[in-house]
Amino acid sequence: MAGNQVLEWADIDTEIKTAGLKDDHLAPPDLLVSGDFRHNWRTAWSWLNESIPIAYLSELPKIRFPYTLETYNDPQNLWVFAASQLFP
């Protein structure tokens, strides 16, 4: 459920070392592998619906623009087309 409030291992480790807590018995050891992990420490909730986390809400798009030969490889053309459709 990444996207709420997530900390990467490097950020957590840096905070622990900056605070001078690396020698504390509760501090996690260094990773023994070349890897990473994420810790989700807070989930975002909507004030409109407090029963479902925002990460689980699905909101359908209001407008869709299919790619064309002119817009597929040229992002500028896609923006020009979108502007012409939204602001005629």
C-alpha positions, 0 to 999 in steps of 0.5 A: 500500500505504498503511496501513503506515508512510506519510509525506505530503509536508507531513510530509516537507517540515516535517521537512526545514525544521525540521531546517534542511536546506531549502538542502541540495543533496539536499533536494527542491524545493517542489512547483510544483503544489497537490498531495500525495503519499505515501511508503511507507517501511516495510512491515509484516510479520506475525511469523506469516507473514514471506513476505507483507506485512500489507497483502496479507493478507485476513481474512474477517469472523467476523460480518456484520450486514446493515443494516435499516430500524432500523439504516441511518440510526441508528448507535446502533441498529446498536451496540445490535443488534450488542451484542445479537447478540454478548452475548446 
